[in-house]
Amino acid sequence: MRARILAKTDVLKLVDLLRRDYEVIAPFPGRGRDSAFDVVTDENRHNIAIHLPNPYYPPKRYVLPHLEQLMRIKKTDGGYQLTPSYDETPRAIFGIRSCDVAGIVHQDRFYLGRDYRDDHYEHRRRNLFLVNVVCSDPERDIDENCFCVCTDTGPAAREGFDLQLMDLGDVFLVAAGTDRGEALFEAPFFVKGTAEHIARRRAILSEVRKRFKTMTSWFAATVRYVSQGKILDKTWQEIGSRCLECGGCTYVCPACTCFTVSDRRIGPDEFERVRLWDACALSGFTRMAGGHNPRHAVHDRRNRRFFRKLAHYFIQRELSMACVGCGRCVAVCHGDIGMPSVVEMIRRATVEIEATDVEPT
């Protein structure tokens, strides 16, 4: 993986270079903790922020939109004309965090890595250029809910990006993850680095890893307990009793893949088929056509959510856990059943069970 040095005064030159070929998306600060990804324009380019709280609304929507038209259906004489809808817009996400890169890699494995490939996802993904920014500022990049070190997805991504920027204090170290990324090193504002730059990168990463406040150290044990079906029903009920069924955890999760499909009229003789995100927390998620719902109880749906994210079967199938440690579920959940809390609840309940199995000799 080749690397170059970029002066901090030249960051916008890199953004402008990308804008020649791509619609560039970047993070912008809002009021207080708020931040958001938006399209870069001549008017707002100076407001791009490298170090800021990670936006709650994940950038996975640029490969899997919240609402996406799949096809148009037009009624004709004697039948219907079906026209697939594909988004071919070249986009570059500048400033995407490592956890969100891991989320998109997980989406790739789900939508493109098995027997059936999703055409609409594939069209967007092959036109997407990712510029990862390493979380190196503990005060601005990392909040109390981040736990990417526990899911092995950060603070620096190891795969999935085209370029990766890391703040070394006075300059940025820029690593290329693909041939597309390395091709940009031909620009005159990139210069060769030294061994000292590499050593400084390693030292910064070593120090940053110590600054995470949320340490979910029982992930491996929880995966084993969930996979073996050792979680008691009363534990799932305790988790479910806290759920308000808002779906927020799903809508902010970079790794959730669930959607539903709906047809709707858009003209006298024309319809569209759309795909939109769905959430396992919602009562209608598992409702069947006849009205029967095999997972009517909320704790049963919470069971399914965490089984989907933590069970060995799915990890083996998709080669990664469906959690990237971004901490968004912790921030938005009013019932305190984000991933770290659930892992801790499962671990605590299982320890109590194991303690009762010990007999004196």
Order of alpha helices (4+ residues) and beta strands (2+ residues): beta-alpha-beta-beta-beta-beta-beta-alpha-alpha-beta-alpha-beta-beta-alpha-beta-alpha-alpha-alpha-alpha-beta-beta-alpha-alpha-alpha-alpha
